[in-house]
């Protein structure tokens, strides 16, 4: 490492401490976005299981099932519309992780 690089705080492996912090912050944001999307998908999956149980044990199982399916279908359509964006976020995150 040259004297000037040491003076600026650069390393041969990475950039300045500020650049490395910015990179970490970007990775954290990417992880947070993915966690939100995966959490939404998990919520829909778990809702199906809960709905099935409610429909079996409720006084009006058919009404519970219809209402629950409507809500789950709405969430499923919302997730489907966001699927391309989620895949891009995942690819971006994978690229970031592979550079570590």
Buried (B, 14 or more C-beta within 10 A) or exposed (E): EEEEEEEEEBEEEEBEEEEBEEBEEEBEEBBEBBEEBEEBBEEBEEBEEEBBEBBEEEEEEEEBBEBBBEEBEEBBEEBEEBEEEBEEBBEBBEEBEEEE
